[in-house]
């Protein structure tokens, strides 16, 4: 068996990589104490419990025009998720926020995505966190995905997942243990649909692989599942706020977080799929049957446009990381 010498290690890593679908701009590792730009060097130790136990939490944020959108909501959820699994960042939340902005500024990309991961850290091959002397922080800046309706203006297709729903205690924390989510994505690809949505043992919908799902009910109410059973999606919560003017305009009859039975999707005026990258996608087909008249509905279209505008111009939710001269 070939032994890779230290001087050949980087070239071996480069040779092992295929062409990525999106560019990786910059990677920060607290273990290195700095950043690398070569994707081959964006690695972590195998004995980091993130690698062999999925022991960590993460957030993915959208950056538009040199500013992070909804940064504080994402970092607050990261802290809540970390608390739920007994994970702490030794430098505190303000230092974490400052580090994310520092990494983004160093990357120099006005439009991108940034993923922040808090890991239990390296320390052994067991399951006990006591093996790990300190939490590790990883930050990756990479290419931004296109909003779903921009790439698929005809709308989305949706089916019911057969993957068992996560227990609420686990569903409400955004951990790196994503096997159920992976299986849901595999279902969607095998069935040739854009998204799937899960259901709990009582016949209520939960969430998608990486998305929240809601409906405009037959009675005209915009409804999402209750927050004690699904991940409190930052996009879902913002969409609920952006929907208030639609209520005033008579397009909907209110916004609720309530249990939604699976059979309600067949009767819904609209079905919305929401997430950080995709924004608001209108499902035009549910289980092979048209939703409404089979075209993107007015509420979904209005909320998708409102969210895109919010990302671009809302100063309360935009945190700049590039100087004005560096921004487009």
Secondary structure, DSSP 8 states (H G I E B T S, - for coil): -----GGGHHHHHHHH----SS-EEEEEETTTTEEE--GGG----TTBHHHHH--EEEEEEEEETTEEETHHHHHHHHHHHHHHTT---TT-HHHHHHHHHHHHHHHT-SSEEEEEEEE--BS-SSS-GGG-SS-EEEEEEE-----HHHH-TT-EEEEE--S----HHHHTS-BS--HHHHHHHHHHHHHT-SEEE-B-TTSBB---SS-EEEEE-TTS-EEE--TTTS---HHHHHHHHHTHHHHHTTS-S-EEE---BTTHHHH-SEEEEEETTTEEEEEEEETTEESTTSS--HHHHHHHHHHHHHHHH-TTTEEE-S-TTT--
